Every structure is written in structure tokens, then in C-alpha cells.
């Protein structure tokens, strides 16, 4: 018999109305991270999704993607590479500029930590419109890396993020936007 982890995990995610501005429902994962059982369940559920892709390594999006990718990488015996905003990584980097609904940004990955031909899975905590994930995947493609898929803890349904990402998306929870 399989365990349905969704109701358990939902109970450990605090919903904060009107944050950071009126009309927004903020799904706060701090309460999940503070509960050892919920945290472990989330990591195991995401790891099960990741392993179906059979990646060489994981790529995590700054900053909450790091929180999830690191223990998943350890659990699956994989490495992890960080995608960060401009100016946060030392040494040579691959960069990609992109536009989101609220402005322009740049994502980077360390050139010496990612190898041409690697097969990766992208990890982050939340999939909303998919803009940052799509930018990270474009960055990786330009670096010669194949993104097999993406795994998120939560998806805000109705925003079309999964369609925008351009690779298979797996989410543990879907919540209303």
C-alpha cells in the first residue's frame, strides 16, 4: 500500500494571506522545514521523482532549491551544482539574461562544475510561472547540458509554469495560486 504524503505535507505548510502584498497567498515552507517528519517526507517524495529521470547530477536554483537539492543529492548519491543570480559565483561562469513579469535578471552556473553532455534534473521549491526555471534550463542548454526534467516541491496551479519550463515537470504538491 502506498502512502499519500500530500495531506500530511499540506498540514505542515503555513499559508500566509496577503503576503508579500494584498491578494497574494504565500505558501511558507519554513513550517515544513521545522518539522523533521514532514521535511523527511518531502525529501523522500522529491527524491523518488528525481530518480525516475536517472540524472548524472542535480542542478538547484537559488536559494530555496539548494535546501531541497542537497539532501536529495546525498540520498541518491549524486552531486549538486548551483544556479545563482549574477555575481554570486567565483571563477568562470556561463550566464543567461532573461525577463520576468517583474523585471530583468541574470542566472549563472560555474563553468568548471558543469560538463558538456551531462544529464541533469533541475530542483527548486516552487513552480509558479516557470520563468526562472526556463531561464536556468536555457543556461544549461547553452553550456551543453541536457536537462532531463525538473522536480519541485510545490506548483501554483493555474499559472502555466509547467508548460513554460520546456522539460518534464514533476511536483509533489499542487496548490492554488
C-alpha positions as semicolon CSV with decimal commas, in nm:
position;residue;x (nm);y (nm);z (nm)
1;X;0,000;0,000;0,000
2;X;0,140;0,342;-0,094
3;X;0,133;0,633;0,146
4;X;-0,038;0,951;0,027
5;X;0,201;1,216;0,154
6;X;0,012;1,518;0,016
7;X;-0,233;1,577;0,306
8;X;0,049;1,529;0,557
9;X;0,276;1,776;0,380
10;X;-0,003;2,031;0,328
11;X;-0,065;2,038;0,703
12;X;0,295;2,149;0,751
13;X;0,296;2,436;0,502
14;X;0,172;2,760;0,651
15;X;-0,047;2,973;0,423
16;X;0,002;3,345;0,485
17;X;-0,268;3,561;0,324
18;X;-0,180;3,899;0,170
19;X;0,196;3,843;0,178
20;X;0,411;4,000;0,041
21;X;0,125;4,216;-0,088
22;X;-0,257;4,215;-0,077
23;X;-0,420;3,940;-0,280
24;X;-0,121;3,702;-0,267
25;X;-0,137;3,374;-0,075
26;X;0,217;3,290;0,038
27;X;0,298;2,923;0,094
28;X;0,559;2,930;0,371
29;X;0,781;2,620;0,374
30;X;0,956;2,724;0,699
31;X;0,696;2,531;0,896
32;X;0,764;2,220;0,687
33;X;1,140;2,256;0,737
34;X;1,086;2,291;1,114
35;X;0,906;1,953;1,135
36;X;1,153;1,662;1,096
37;X;0,890;1,414;0,974
38;X;0,743;1,649;0,714
39;X;1,089;1,755;0,599
40;X;1,198;1,391;0,560
41;X;0,875;1,303;0,375
42;X;0,921;1,594;0,132
43;X;1,282;1,498;0,057
44;X;1,194;1,131;0,003
45;X;0,898;1,218;-0,222
46;X;1,110;1,453;-0,433
47;X;1,396;1,200;-0,448
48;X;1,156;0,935;-0,583
49;X;1,059;1,176;-0,863
50;X;1,422;1,266;-0,938
51;X;1,544;0,908;-0,963
52;X;1,293;0,827;-1,240
53;X;1,498;1,055;-1,469
54;X;1,833;0,881;-1,392
55;X;2,044;1,201;-1,390
56;X;2,421;1,235;-1,363
57;X;2,384;1,527;-1,121
58;X;2,132;1,775;-0,981
59;X;2,112;2,146;-1,054
60;X;1,947;2,367;-0,792
61;X;1,805;2,717;-0,833
62;X;1,896;2,983;-0,576
63;X;1,816;2,981;-0,295
64;X;1,544;2,750;-0,169
65;X;1,624;2,498;-0,441
66;X;1,954;2,443;-0,255
67;X;1,762;2,342;0,059
68;X;1,593;2,058;-0,129
69;X;1,861;1,954;-0,376
70;X;2,138;1,900;-0,120
71;X;1,968;1,622;0,082
72;X;1,821;1,468;-0,236
73;X;2,171;1,455;-0,388
74;X;2,307;1,286;-0,074
75;X;2,018;1,038;-0,067
76;X;2,067;0,944;-0,432
77;X;2,449;0,953;-0,434
78;X;2,464;1,244;-0,679
79;X;2,647;1,574;-0,694
80;X;2,476;1,911;-0,696
81;X;2,552;2,229;-0,891
82;X;2,410;2,570;-0,805
83;X;2,241;2,816;-1,042
84;X;2,272;3,160;-0,885
85;X;2,199;3,521;-0,965
86;X;2,472;3,731;-1,127
87;X;2,786;3,798;-0,927
88;X;2,742;3,526;-0,662
89;X;2,973;3,259;-0,810
90;X;3,354;3,281;-0,824
91;X;3,559;3,196;-1,132
92;X;3,439;3,145;-1,487
93;X;3,064;3,120;-1,531
94;X;2,808;3,060;-1,801
95;X;2,544;3,338;-1,788
96;X;2,194;3,386;-1,925
97;X;1,991;3,710;-1,912
98;X;1,613;3,680;-1,904
99;X;1,297;3,880;-1,846
100;X;1,025;3,801;-1,593
101;X;0,692;3,972;-1,535
102;X;0,855;4,190;-1,268
103;X;1,185;4,277;-1,442
104;X;1,512;4,151;-1,586
105;X;1,764;3,919;-1,423
106;X;2,069;3,704;-1,497
107;X;2,137;3,347;-1,386
108;X;2,480;3,187;-1,379
109;X;2,640;2,847;-1,330
110;X;3,008;2,774;-1,261
111;X;3,169;2,673;-1,590
112;X;3,409;2,427;-1,427
113;X;3,138;2,240;-1,233
114;X;2,909;2,157;-1,522
115;X;3,023;1,930;-1,803
116;X;2,914;1,928;-2,164
117;X;2,695;1,622;-2,219
118;X;2,589;1,585;-1,854
119;X;2,231;1,482;-1,790
120;X;2,074;1,676;-1,504
121;X;1,750;1,730;-1,316
122;X;1,660;2,082;-1,209
123;X;1,538;2,125;-0,849
124;X;1,350;2,411;-0,683
125;X;1,094;2,458;-0,409
126;X;0,819;2,630;-0,607
127;X;0,698;2,638;-0,966
128;X;0,487;2,945;-1,036
129;X;0,510;3,099;-1,385
130;X;0,818;2,893;-1,474
131;X;1,028;3,190;-1,583
132;X;1,330;3,128;-1,362
133;X;1,327;2,752;-1,427
134;X;1,304;2,812;-1,804
135;X;1,597;3,056;-1,781
136;X;1,805;2,802;-1,589
137;X;1,729;2,534;-1,848
138;X;1,824;2,771;-2,132
139;X;2,151;2,846;-1,946
140;X;2,225;2,475;-1,908
141;X;2,146;2,402;-2,273
142;X;2,387;2,677;-2,383
143;X;2,651;2,509;-2,162
144;X;2,592;2,180;-2,345
145;X;2,400;2,015;-2,063
146;X;2,083;1,809;-2,112
147;X;1,808;1,879;-1,860
148;X;1,609;1,557;-1,839
149;X;1,336;1,707;-1,621
150;X;1,255;1,925;-1,325
151;X;1,125;1,848;-0,976
152;X;0,954;2,097;-0,746
153;X;0,805;2,062;-0,401
154;X;0,502;2,275;-0,498
155;X;0,334;2,406;-0,808
156;X;0,096;2,702;-0,806
157;X;-0,174;2,568;-1,035
158;X;-0,329;2,787;-1,299
159;X;-0,017;2,992;-1,376
160;X;0,108;2,774;-1,663
161;X;0,454;2,722;-1,519
162;X;0,491;2,358;-1,621
163;X;0,418;2,440;-1,986
164;X;0,674;2,722;-1,988
165;X;0,962;2,520;-1,842
166;X;1,007;2,311;-2,157
167;X;1,109;1,983;-1,991
168;X;0,901;1,728;-1,800
169;X;0,795;1,872;-1,463
170;X;0,715;1,671;-1,154
171;X;0,572;1,824;-0,840
172;X;0,497;1,671;-0,502
173;X;0,215;1,916;-0,420
174;X;-0,015;2,134;-0,625
175;X;-0,170;2,433;-0,453
176;X;-0,400;2,713;-0,578
177;X;-0,231;3,031;-0,698
